[in-house]
Amino acid sequence: MIEWDDKYSVGISIIDEQHKKRINVINNVIVLIINKANDIAHNNDPEEILEVLNEMIEYPKEHFATEEAYMIKFHFVEYQLHKEEHFNFSNKTMVYRNKVMGGDTKIACEILEYLKKWLVEHIQVTDRKYIDCFEENGLK
């Protein structure tokens, strides 16, 4: 399980709270994989996978909107690049959902790897780029 750590913090409370929700989604995938690890056929339940994917689809609606609204408000220079990363995440999530809907029920590990990569690359690298801009505009 992944526990919240200061290395995931951007120092802005509303965004940090939303990132904590992201970690919960990743933990849900971990639990799903662990629960299915003893399944001899390694055949994950598509309903459980779809439930996790639905969380992955719902989460960005609020979180991405929050970040992007502040980026626009504060004239963040890398807004468009950041928005594109959000768009790519949403598209990838839909690809995973479509695979599961199409019968691919063995992709839980792939989803987990993608989420972990997103956590490291997006939250710890990309999101850090807006910290100074947001703080200079009084957001904490």
SERO-4910 file (N, C-alpha, C, O; in steps of 0.05 Angstrom, whole numbers):
BEGIN
 pado doro    nc1    nc2    nc3   cac1   cac2   cac3    cc1    cc2    cc3    oc1    oc2    oc3
  Met    A     17    -24      0      0      0      0     18     25      0     40     25     11
  Ile    A      7     45    -13     22     71    -14     10     89      8    -14     93      9
  Glu    A     27    100     24     18    118     45     26    146     37     47    151     24
  Trp    A     10    166     45     16    194     39     43    201     51     49    193     74
  Asp    A     58    215     36     85    224     45     89    252     35     77    260     15
  Asp    A    105    267     50    109    295     42    121    298     14    118    319      2
  Lys    A    134    277      4    145    279    -23    123    282    -44    129    290    -67
  Tyr    A     98    275    -37     76    279    -56     62    306    -52     45    313    -68
  Ser    A     70    321    -32     57    346    -26     67    368    -44     91    370    -51
  Val    A     48    385    -53     55    409    -68     52    434    -49     57    456    -58
  Gly    A     45    429    -24     43    450     -5     18    467     -7     16    489      5
  Ile    A     -1    458    -23    -26    473    -27    -48    454    -18    -53    434    -31
  Ser    A    -61    461      4    -78    442     18   -100    430      1   -104    406      2
  Ile    A   -114    446    -15   -136    434    -31   -126    414    -51   -138    393    -56
  Ile    A   -103    419    -63    -91    401    -82    -79    376    -69    -82    354    -79
  Asp    A    -66    380    -46    -55    358    -31    -78    339    -23    -74    314    -24
  Glu    A   -101    349    -15   -123    332     -7   -133    316    -31   -140    292    -28
  Gln    A   -133    328    -54   -141    314    -78   -120    293    -86   -127    271    -96
  His    A    -95    299    -82    -74    279    -88    -77    255    -69    -71    232    -76
  Lys    A    -85    260    -44    -89    238    -26   -111    219    -36   -109    195    -33
  Lys    A   -131    231    -49   -152    214    -61   -140    197    -83   -148    174    -87
  Arg    A   -122    208    -99   -108    193   -120    -94    169   -109    -95    147   -120
  Ile    A    -81    173    -86    -67    150    -73    -87    129    -64    -81    105    -66
  Asn    A   -110    138    -55   -131    118    -48   -140    102    -71   -145     78    -68
  Val    A   -142    114    -95   -149     99   -119   -127     78   -125   -134     55   -132
  Ile    A   -102     86   -123    -80     68   -128    -81     45   -108    -77     22   -115
  Asn    A    -87     51    -83    -89     31    -63   -112     12    -69   -110    -12    -63
  Asn    A   -134     22    -80   -156      4    -88   -147    -16   -109   -156    -39   -109
  Val    A   -130     -7   -128   -120    -25   -148   -102    -46   -135   -103    -70   -142
  Ile    A    -85    -38   -116    -67    -56   -102    -84    -78    -88    -78   -101    -90
  Val    A   -105    -69    -74   -122    -88    -60   -135   -107    -80   -137   -131    -74
  Leu    A   -144    -97   -102   -156   -114   -123   -137   -135   -132   -144   -158   -135
  Ile    A   -112   -127   -137    -92   -146   -146    -86   -167   -125    -84   -191   -131
  Ile    A    -82   -158   -100    -77   -177    -78   -100   -197    -75    -95   -220    -71
  Asn    A   -124   -187    -76   -147   -204    -72   -149   -225    -94   -160   -247    -90
  Lys    A   -139   -219   -118   -141   -237   -140   -116   -254   -143   -115   -272   -160
  Ala    A    -95   -248   -127    -70   -262   -130    -72   -292   -126    -57   -308   -138
  Asn    A    -91   -300   -109    -94   -329   -103   -113   -343   -122   -118   -367   -120
  Asp    A   -124   -328   -140   -143   -339   -160   -126   -355   -180   -110   -343   -195
  Ile    A   -130   -380   -181   -114   -398   -198   -115   -389   -227    -95   -390   -241
  Ala    A   -138   -381   -236   -141   -373   -264   -131   -345   -269   -129   -336   -292
  His    A   -125   -330   -247   -116   -302   -249   -136   -286   -266   -129   -268   -281
  Asn    A   -161   -292   -262   -182   -279   -277   -196   -259   -259   -213   -266   -243
  Asn    A   -189   -233   -262   -200   -212   -246   -229   -207   -253   -237   -210   -276
  Asp    A   -245   -200   -233   -273   -194   -237   -276   -167   -251   -267   -147   -241
  Pro    A   -288   -167   -275   -289   -142   -290   -305   -120   -276   -300    -96   -279
  Glu    A   -324   -128   -259   -340   -108   -244   -322    -93   -224   -324    -69   -221
  Glu    A   -304   -107   -211   -286    -95   -192   -266    -76   -207   -261    -54   -198
  Ile    A   -256    -85   -230   -238    -68   -245   -252    -44   -255   -241    -21   -255
  Leu    A   -277    -47   -265   -292    -24   -274   -298     -4   -252   -298     20   -257
  Glu    A   -302    -14   -228   -307      4   -205   -282     21   -201   -285     45   -196
  Val    A   -259      9   -201   -234     24   -198   -230     44   -221   -222     67   -217
  Leu    A   -236     35   -245   -234     53   -269   -253     76   -267   -247     98   -275
  Asn    A   -277     71   -256   -296     93   -253   -285    113   -233   -289    137   -237
  Glu    A   -271    104   -212   -258    123   -194   -237    139   -208   -234    163   -204
  Met    A   -222    126   -226   -201    140   -241   -213    160   -260   -201    180   -267
  Ile    A   -237    155   -270   -251    174   -288   -263    197   -272   -261    220   -281
  Glu    A   -275    191   -249   -288    213   -233   -267    231   -220   -272    255   -219
  Tyr    A   -246    220   -210   -226    236   -195   -216    260   -211   -216    282   -201
  Pro    A   -208    257   -236   -197    280   -251   -217    302   -256   -209    325   -258
  Lys    A   -242    296   -257   -262    317   -262   -259    340   -243   -258    363   -251
  Glu    A   -258    333   -217   -255    354   -197   -227    364   -195   -222    388   -195
  His    A   -208    345   -193   -180    353   -189   -169    369   -212   -157    390   -208
  Phe    A   -171    359   -236   -160    373   -259   -173    400   -262   -160    420   -269
  Ala    A   -199    402   -257   -213    427   -259   -203    447   -239   -200    471   -245
  Thr    A   -197    437   -215   -185    455   -194   -158    466   -202   -154    490   -202
  Glu    A   -140    448   -210   -114    457   -218   -115    476   -242   -103    497   -242
  Glu    A   -131    469   -262   -132    485   -287   -145    512   -282   -137    532   -294
  Ala    A   -164    513   -264   -177    539   -258   -156    558   -245   -155    582   -251
  Tyr    A   -140    547   -227   -119    564   -214    -98    572   -235    -88    594   -234
  Met    A    -91    554   -252    -71    560   -273    -81    583   -291    -65    601   -297
  Ile    A   -106    582   -298   -117    604   -314   -118    630   -298   -109    651   -308
  Lys    A   -128    628   -274   -131    652   -257   -104    665   -252   -102    690   -252
  Phe    A    -83    649   -248    -56    660   -241    -38    662   -266    -14    668   -263
  His    A    -48    657   -289    -33    659   -315     -8    642   -314     14    651   -321
  Phe    A    -11    617   -306     11    598   -305     21    593   -334      5    585   -351
  Val    A     47    598   -339     58    597   -366     57    569   -379     56    567   -403
  Glu    A     57    548   -363     57    521   -374     29    508   -373     26    484   -373
  Tyr    A      9    525   -372    -19    515   -370    -26    495   -391    -36    474   -386
  Gln    A    -20    502   -416    -28    485   -439    -15    457   -437    -28    437   -442
  Leu    A     11    457   -431     25    431   -428     13    414   -406     10    390   -408
  His    A      7    428   -383     -4    414   -360    -32    403   -367    -38    380   -361
  Lys    A    -47    419   -381    -74    411   -389    -73    386   -407    -89    368   -406
  Glu    A    -53    386   -425    -49    363   -443    -43    338   -428    -52    316   -435
  Glu    A    -27    340   -406    -22    316   -390    -48    306   -377    -52    282   -376
  His    A    -64    324   -368    -90    316   -357   -107    303   -378   -120    282   -372
  Phe    A   -107    314   -401   -123    302   -423   -113    274   -430   -129    256   -434
  Asn    A    -87    271   -431    -75    245   -437    -82    224   -416    -87    201   -422
  Phe    A    -81    233   -390    -89    215   -369   -118    205   -372   -124    182   -370
  Ser    A   -136    224   -378   -164    218   -381   -168    199   -405   -184    180   -403
  Asn    A   -154    203   -427   -156    186   -450   -146    157   -443   -158    138   -451
  Lys    A   -123    156   -429   -112    130   -422   -132    114   -404   -135     90   -407
  Thr    A   -144    129   -386   -164    116   -369   -187    105   -385   -197     83   -379
  Met    A   -196    119   -405   -217    110   -422   -208     85   -439   -224     67   -443
  Val    A   -183     85   -447   -172     61   -461   -174     37   -443   -182     15   -452
  Tyr    A   -165     40   -418   -167     18   -399   -196      9   -395   -202    -15   -395
  Arg    A   -213     28   -392   -242     21   -388   -252      6   -412   -267    -14   -409
  Asn    A   -246     15   -436   -255      1   -461   -244    -27   -463   -258    -45   -472
  Lys    A   -219    -31   -454   -207    -58   -454   -223    -76   -436   -229    -99   -443
  Val    A   -229    -66   -412   -244    -83   -393   -272    -88   -404   -282   -111   -403
  Met    A   -285    -68   -415   -311    -72   -427   -310    -92   -450   -330   -106   -455
  Gly    A   -288    -93   -464   -284   -111   -486   -276   -139   -477   -272   -157   -494
  Gly    A   -273   -144   -451   -268   -171   -442   -240   -175   -431   -234   -197   -421
  Asp    A   -222   -155   -432   -195   -158   -421   -197   -154   -391   -197   -131   -381
  Thr    A   -198   -175   -376   -200   -173   -347   -174   -178   -332   -174   -182   -308
  Lys    A   -152   -179   -347   -126   -185   -334   -107   -161   -335    -83   -165   -337
  Ile    A   -118   -137   -334   -101   -113   -337    -97    -98   -311    -87    -75   -312
  Ala    A   -105   -109   -288   -103    -95   -263    -74    -87   -258    -69    -64   -248
  Cys    A    -55   -104   -263    -26    -98   -258    -17    -75   -276     -2    -58   -268
  Glu    A    -26    -76   -301    -19    -54   -320    -30    -27   -310    -17     -7   -312
  Ile    A    -55    -28   -300    -68     -4   -290    -52      7   -266    -47     31   -263
  Leu    A    -44    -11   -249    -28     -4   -225     -2      9   -233      5     30   -222
  Glu    A     12     -3   -252     37      9   -261     33     37   -272     49     55   -267
  Tyr    A     12     40   -288      6     66   -299      0     87   -277     10    109   -279
  Leu    A    -16     79   -258    -22     98   -236      3    105   -220      6    129   -213
  Lys    A     20     86   -214     44     92   -199     62    111   -216     74    129   -205
  Lys    A     64    106   -241     80    123   -259     69    151   -259     83    171   -257
  Trp    A     42    153   -261     29    179   -260     35    193   -234     42    217   -234
  Leu    A     33    179   -212     38    190   -185     66    203   -184     70    225   -175
  Val    A     86    188   -194    113    198   -193    118    220   -213    128    242   -206
  Glu    A    111    215   -238    118    234   -259    101    259   -258    111    281   -262
  His    A     75    256   -254     58    280   -255     58    295   -229     63    319   -228
  Ile    A     52    282   -207     50    296   -181     78    306   -172     80    328   -163
  Gln    A     98    289   -174    124    297   -163    141    313   -183    161    325   -174
  Val    A    133    315   -208    149    330   -227    133    353   -238    138    377   -234
  Thr    A    112    346   -253     96    366   -268     82    385   -248     83    410   -252
  Asp    A     68    374   -228     54    392   -210     72    411   -194     64    432   -187
  Arg    A     96    403   -189    115    420   -175    121    446   -190    129    466   -178
  Lys    A    117    445   -216    123    469   -232    105    493   -226    113    516   -230
  Tyr    A     81    487   -217     63    510   -211     63    520   -183     50    540   -176
  Ile    A     78    507   -165     79    515   -137     86    544   -133     71    559   -120
  Asp    A    108    553   -145    116    581   -141     94    600   -151     88    620   -138
  Cys    A     83    595   -174     62    612   -186     38    613   -167     28    635   -162
  Phe    A     29    591   -157      6    590   -140     12    604   -114     -5    620   -105
  Glu    A     35    599   -102     42    612    -77     45    642    -80     37    657    -62
  Glu    A     57    651   -102     60    679   -107     33    694   -109     31    718   -104
  Asn    A     13    679   -116    -14    690   -118    -31    684    -93    -55    688    -94
  Gly    A    -18    676    -72    -31    673    -46    -45    647    -40    -59    645    -20
  Leu    A    -41    627    -57    -54    601    -52    -35    584    -35    -12    580    -42
  Lys    A    -46    574    -13    -30    557      5    -46    533     12    -36    516     27
***
